[in-house]
Amino acid sequence: MGYRHKKAQAAMQYLMTYGWALIVITVVLIALYGFGVFNFGSLTPKAPPGGCQVYKQTGLPSSLGGTCNNELPQFAGVFGGSQYITVNTAGFPTGSSPRTLTAWINIPSYSNGGCGQEMATGYGSGTCSGEYTGLGPDGSGYISFAGCGDDYHSSLMASLNTWVFIASTYTSGSTQVTIYMNSQSVTGSLASALSTNLGGGAIGAWGTGCQLTGKIADVQLYNASLPPADIQNLYMEGIGGVPIDLNYLVGWWPLNGNANDYSGNNHTSTVQGVTFTPNWINGYSSP
């Protein structure tokens, strides 16, 4: 019995001596995990700003040039408050013509942005004299199409602090719009067919209002209603994905370190306080 007692006493002394060290190590490892140290996506080779872009030549098919292998971007855009990007909208789809908007977003909280809508990207008449075309989460986090009074709020809710792929497609003359989030989709009705007038365009805001607070990457605009298979392929490409149909591509803003349009259509952009962070990987999982 004395031997067993001494053995148990030695075990207790061992735990008392090293137990606190084990607890400290465990806490440190948890903290490092929370900061993304063990997120191996941060070790993946990153595409440099402008590493991939679309080249367009008159009378010839468009082509991708540069390092276009769907690498993760080096940077993502950080938006909030008065931070947004204004975009030249020449050549954007207007009236009731078909269109597709896509983006990757990561939002830290649900807020109304001053108007019930946090705009990831959009364009059109900000005075509602003609309908707007916008895409983003509403004040409750539901991914929505903003048409300036002719909106559709989907049942797809974005998770907080998580990168999600969002898209909207609209068919010419239709009263329906389809909303996508990752691999899910829902279709809803507008009050009437769109009648978008060409107006101001922005990423991260509707004009200077309805701002999105969070991060945005890989914004794309097409003058066609892309089929579900194309939208799914865009999602599966991930946050570093390239445009899927160059013939209909109107604008492409990867936001990988700058606000340049790499669609080959040369839409000028003006940065209003937006920063580009290399520490964007938390909350992202490859599809």
N, C-alpha and C positions, 0 to 999 in steps of 0.2 A: 504494500500500500504506500510505503514511503517513497518508493521509486516512482510510482504513478503520480503521487502528489508533486514530487519535484519536477516531473516531466510536464505536468499541467501548468505548474508555476512558471516554468521556463517558456512555455508557449504563450502564456499571458504576458510575460515580460517582453517577448518578441513582438507581440501585437502592439503593446503599449509603446515600444520603441520605434517600430517602423510603420505602425498603422497611420499615424498622422502624415508621414511622408507619402504613403500610398494615396491618402485622401487628397493631399495637395497636388500630386501628379495627376490624379483623375480630374480635379477641377481645372487644372491648366490645360489638359487635353480637350476638355469640353469647350473651354474658352477659345482655344485655337481652332477647333472645328467650327465654332460659331463665326469666327472671322474668315472662314473659307480657306484656311491653310491646307486642309486636307481635301479641298475640292480640286480634283485633278484636272478639271476643265481650265483652271487657271494656269496649268502647265502646257496646255495645248498650243501649238504654233498659231500665232495671230496674224491676220492679214493686215498690212500697213494701210493707212489712209489712201484712198484712190488706187489701191492695188488692182481693182477690177472695175471696168467701166464698159459702156456700150459705144461702139463706133458705128456711125451712120454715114454712108456715102450716097450721093444722089444716084438713083437708078440701080443701086446694088443692095442686096439684103444686109440687114444689120448683123453685127457680130460682136461677141464679147472679147475684150482684150485685157491683158494683164494676168495677174495671178487669180484666176477665177475657179477655185476648187472648194468653195463653200467653207473656207476657214473661218473660225470665230474672228470677229472684229477686234481690233486693239482697243477701241473706245466705244462709248455710247453717249448719247446726248442727255444732259441733266436739265430738267425743266421745272418751273415753279414760279408762282406769283407773276411778276412782270417779265419772266424769261420765256421767250418764244422765238420762232424763226419766221420771217415773212418771205413769201415766195412769189415770183412772177408767174402769173397764171395764163400767159398766152398759149393758146392751143389746147387748153383743158376742155374736157367734155362739158357741153352746155345744153340748155333746153331739156328735152326728155331723152337725149341720146344715151346709149349704154355706157357704163363705167364700173370700175372696180378699184377699191382702195384697200391697201393692206399695210400693216405695221406690227411691230413687236413693242409691247409696253410693259412696264413694271411700276405699279403704283403703291405707295406706302399707306394710303388711307383713302376712304371714300369722302368726297366733298363735292359741293355743287359748283365750284368754280365761279360763283356769282350768278349762275343762270341755270342750274340744274343739270349741266352737261360739262364734263371735262373733255375737251377736244384734243384727240391725239393728232388729227390732221383734218383739214377741210378747206373749202374755198367757196366763193360766191358772194352774193350781195349781203353785206352785214346789216342792211336796213330792212331786209325781208321784202323789198320790192320785187325780188325774184328769189326763188328758193335756194337755200344753201345746200352744199353737199359735204357732209362731215361724218367722221367716224371716231368713236371713243366711248369710254364708260360714262354712264350717267351718275348722278349724285349718290346712288345706292350701289354702284359698281356694275350695273348691267350694261353689257356692250350694246351700243345703240347707233342708229343712223339719225343724224340731225339734218332736217330739211327746212329749218326756220319756220316752224309751225306745222310742218308736215313730217313729223318724226316717227320713228319706230323703235321702241325700247324692247330689246329681246329678253329672253329668260336666261341668257348665259351670263353668269356673274364671274368677273375676274377675281382671282385669288390675290390677296395682298402680299406684297414683297416677293412676288413670283413673276417671272417673265412669261407672258402669254402672247400668242399670235392671234391677231384679230383681222377681220376682213369684212367688207360689204360689197355685194354685187347688185347691180340694177340693170334690168333689161329695157331696151328702148320702148318708150311709150307705156310702160307698165305701171301698175299701182302697187307692185310688190318689190320688196327688197329682202335679200337673204343675208343674214349675219352669221359669221363664222368665229369661233374661238377654239384654237387648237384643232382637234379633229371633230368638233361638234358643229352643228349648223341648225338654224331655225329660219323660217320664212314668215314674214308678216306683211300686212297691207298698209299702204299710205292712203291718205284721204283722196289723193288724186295723183295723176302722173306728174313727174317733176317738171319744173320750168326754170331751171337754174340759169341765172344771168352770170356772165363772167365778171367776177369781182375779186377782191383781195383773197390771197391764199396764205395759209399759215400752218406751221407744224408746232404742236403744243398749245394752240389757242385758236379761237375763232376771232379773227381780227386781233384786237387787243383785249378781248374778254373771254370768258369761259376757259381759262387756262387749265392745263393738266399739270399736276404736281407729281413728278416721278421721272422715270427714264423712258426714252423712246429710241428705237433703232429700226433700220431697214424699212423705210416708208416707200411704198410703190403706188403708182397711179396708172391705170390702163383706160383706153377709150373703147373697151369691150367688156361685156359681162362674162368673165372667165367661168368656165364650167367647174363643177365641184371637184373633178379629178385634178385640175390645175391648181385649185386652191389647196387641196390636200398635199400636192407635191411641193408647193411653196412652204407649207408648214413643215413638211418632213425635211426640207433643206436646212431648216434651223435658222438661227438669228443671223448667220452670215450668208444666207441664201441669195442667189442672183435672180434677176427677173426671168420669168418662165416663157413669155411670149414677146419677143422683141418687136414684132410687127405692130403690136398694139400698145407698146410701152410709151407713156407720155412723160413720166417723171420718176426718178429713182434717187432717193436720198438715204444712203446707208447710215449717215451720221457717225461714221467711223473717223472721228477727229476733226470733221468740218461739216459744213452745211451745203456742200456742192451737190449739184444735180449731175449724176453720172449716167443719165439715160441717153446722152448724145443730143438732147434737145436744148441744152444750155439754158435752162431756167435759172435766172439769177436769184440768189437768196441773201437775206440780210439777217445776221445774228443779233438778237436783242437779249444780251445777258446770259445766253445759254453757255454752259461749260460742257466739256467732253471728258469723261472720266475713264481711266483704264481699270478702275475697281468696280466693274459692273457685274462680275460673274456670279455673285451670290444670287440665288433664286432662279438660276437658269439650269435646265436639264435638257440635253439633246433629245429631240423627239425619237 
